[in-house]
Amino acid sequence: DAGELTQSIRRVMADAPQRLKGTEGSTERHKPAKTFLFLSTKGGIGKTTLVTALGVTLARTGRKTLVIDTAIGSGGVANLLNNSARGRTLVDLFEEPGPWTRDTVYQYIIRHEESGLYYLPTHTDPIWSDQYPVIDPYKQLLELVRADGFEYILVDTTSRLNMVNGDLMSLADLVVLMCTQGMMSLNNLTELYTACIRSGELLGFALPRE
């Protein structure tokens, strides 16, 4: 349920007031965005639904929010927002010659008219899933959008601990680990938790009902 998932992440945010303090009323236009990275130990537990629901909720309350779907080959953010995203995806951006500029990136960022949420969908063809195994393009993207007036950047990821997800941890302000109480979901949680601790980042947990 999207409402329950949104409430879960709100509780995570409430547990970290110093790191997650809002900027409502601030006159600073280019304060670096707070970046939340969402990880899970298996697919199908509601991670993408949570990311999208939280993004819509923040946008509707006036917070300029960007959702980036890095789950190349399996991402679902565009589907949840009823957009096919053909030709305007993370993969299409990564195919652009660098270094990128703000204008380059904004060719691929889409605004959801109903909520005001900005999002960068990904390509859903599995053939692309292992084409970008290094952090460089992700880091360049985050550096550009963090300094562009967004208050929050929510990063959805693939449901496995790969090199990119490991490196993304070090770029996030908050790492949200999602799992259910089932054995399959808990199986790799220890390894994922250990990797997060080593990254030195603030951790949160979301445990949606199965």
Buried (B, 14 or more C-beta within 10 A) or exposed (E): EBEBBBBBBEEBBEBBEEEBEBBEEEEEEEBBBBBBBBBBBBBEBBBBBBBBBBBBBBBEEEBBBBBBBBBBBBBBBBBBBEBEBEEBBBBBBBEBEEEBEEEBBBEBBBEBEEBBBBBBBBBBEEEBBEEBEEBEBBBBBBEBBBEBEBBBBBBBBBBBBEEBBBBBBBBBBBBBBBBBEEEEBEEBBEEBBEBBEEBEBBBBBBEBEE
